[in-house]
Amino acid sequence: MSADDVFWKQEVRRRTHSVPMPGGQEADVVEEIAQDLEARYEALLQQGVDEVVAREQVLADLDAGRGLNHHLTRLQAQLRS
């Protein structure tokens, strides 16, 4: 597991800690979102964007709108309906 992989997973967990998810579902959600963030980060680097700027852009996108926590809470409510 790379340092970047750990970083993205920590950022996702930090933003989703208050969203209740059943056992293994949390790990799957964190993994999926972290992989997407890593791919976006790598794409920005390939375009020549500085590492710090790329990381800041990906995190800003993650927090856009009302943020990841809000969207996951809303999605869970819809799935329960």
C-alpha beads as a LAMMPS data file, in Angstrom:
LAMMPS data file: protein, C-alpha beads

81 atoms
80 bonds

1 atom types
1 bond types

-500.0 500.0 xlo xhi
-500.0 500.0 ylo yhi
-500.0 500.0 zlo zhi

Masses

1 110.0

Atoms # bond

1 1 1 0.000 0.000 0.000
2 1 1 1.516 3.319 -1.054
3 1 1 1.667 6.464 1.058
4 1 1 -0.733 8.135 -1.384
5 1 1 -3.193 5.255 -1.007
6 1 1 -3.103 5.610 2.775
7 1 1 -3.518 9.394 2.480
8 1 1 -6.629 9.157 0.291
9 1 1 -8.229 6.525 2.537
10 1 1 -7.594 8.699 5.599
11 1 1 -9.176 11.687 3.885
12 1 1 -12.255 9.668 2.941
13 1 1 -12.590 8.198 6.458
14 1 1 -12.227 11.652 7.991
15 1 1 -15.117 12.896 5.883
16 1 1 -17.384 9.870 6.393
17 1 1 -16.812 9.062 10.075
18 1 1 -20.286 10.243 11.100
19 1 1 -22.117 8.309 8.374
20 1 1 -23.286 4.993 9.821
21 1 1 -22.477 2.103 7.477
22 1 1 -22.766 -1.624 8.112
23 1 1 -19.460 -3.427 8.829
24 1 1 -17.795 -4.360 5.556
25 1 1 -19.680 -1.732 3.597
26 1 1 -17.576 1.059 5.075
27 1 1 -14.319 -0.523 3.922
28 1 1 -15.733 -1.015 0.416
29 1 1 -16.984 2.577 0.185
30 1 1 -13.690 4.000 1.462
31 1 1 -11.689 1.830 -0.947
32 1 1 -13.809 2.769 -3.959
33 1 1 -13.724 6.503 -3.282
34 1 1 -9.992 6.459 -2.441
35 1 1 -9.238 4.700 -5.740
36 1 1 -11.195 7.354 -7.615
37 1 1 -9.348 10.153 -5.810
38 1 1 -5.993 8.532 -6.547
39 1 1 -6.902 8.221 -10.239
40 1 1 -7.905 11.896 -10.409
41 1 1 -4.706 12.910 -8.635
42 1 1 -2.568 10.839 -11.011
43 1 1 -4.389 12.316 -14.023
44 1 1 -3.607 15.833 -12.827
45 1 1 0.041 14.913 -12.327
46 1 1 0.147 13.510 -15.875
47 1 1 -1.134 16.886 -17.092
48 1 1 1.842 18.552 -15.432
49 1 1 0.040 19.902 -12.375
50 1 1 2.253 20.304 -9.297
51 1 1 1.765 17.588 -6.624
52 1 1 0.563 20.017 -3.957
53 1 1 -1.836 21.761 -6.322
54 1 1 -3.153 18.424 -7.618
55 1 1 -3.805 17.162 -4.085
56 1 1 -5.543 20.422 -3.126
57 1 1 -7.723 20.275 -6.257
58 1 1 -8.814 16.690 -5.618
59 1 1 -9.643 17.477 -1.981
60 1 1 -11.559 20.600 -3.022
61 1 1 -13.581 18.496 -5.459
62 1 1 -14.271 15.999 -2.676
63 1 1 -15.658 18.784 -0.484
64 1 1 -17.592 20.519 -3.281
65 1 1 -21.280 21.083 -2.796
66 1 1 -22.218 20.020 0.695
67 1 1 -19.389 17.513 0.916
68 1 1 -18.981 13.768 0.835
69 1 1 -20.559 13.183 4.241
70 1 1 -23.804 14.863 3.156
71 1 1 -24.007 12.945 -0.097
72 1 1 -23.387 9.563 1.547
73 1 1 -25.994 10.251 4.236
74 1 1 -28.523 11.191 1.556
75 1 1 -27.692 8.106 -0.513
76 1 1 -28.170 5.826 2.484
77 1 1 -31.564 7.381 3.201
78 1 1 -32.609 6.771 -0.396
79 1 1 -31.459 3.147 -0.252
80 1 1 -33.488 2.526 2.903
81 1 1 -36.667 3.892 1.272

Bonds

1 1 1 2
2 1 2 3
3 1 3 4
4 1 4 5
5 1 5 6
6 1 6 7
7 1 7 8
8 1 8 9
9 1 9 10
10 1 10 11
11 1 11 12
12 1 12 13
13 1 13 14
14 1 14 15
15 1 15 16
16 1 16 17
17 1 17 18
18 1 18 19
19 1 19 20
20 1 20 21
21 1 21 22
22 1 22 23
23 1 23 24
24 1 24 25
25 1 25 26
26 1 26 27
27 1 27 28
28 1 28 29
29 1 29 30
30 1 30 31
31 1 31 32
32 1 32 33
33 1 33 34
34 1 34 35
35 1 35 36
36 1 36 37
37 1 37 38
38 1 38 39
39 1 39 40
40 1 40 41
41 1 41 42
42 1 42 43
43 1 43 44
44 1 44 45
45 1 45 46
46 1 46 47
47 1 47 48
48 1 48 49
49 1 49 50
50 1 50 51
51 1 51 52
52 1 52 53
53 1 53 54
54 1 54 55
55 1 55 56
56 1 56 57
57 1 57 58
58 1 58 59
59 1 59 60
60 1 60 61
61 1 61 62
62 1 62 63
63 1 63 64
64 1 64 65
65 1 65 66
66 1 66 67
67 1 67 68
68 1 68 69
69 1 69 70
70 1 70 71
71 1 71 72
72 1 72 73
73 1 73 74
74 1 74 75
75 1 75 76
76 1 76 77
77 1 77 78
78 1 78 79
79 1 79 80
80 1 80 81
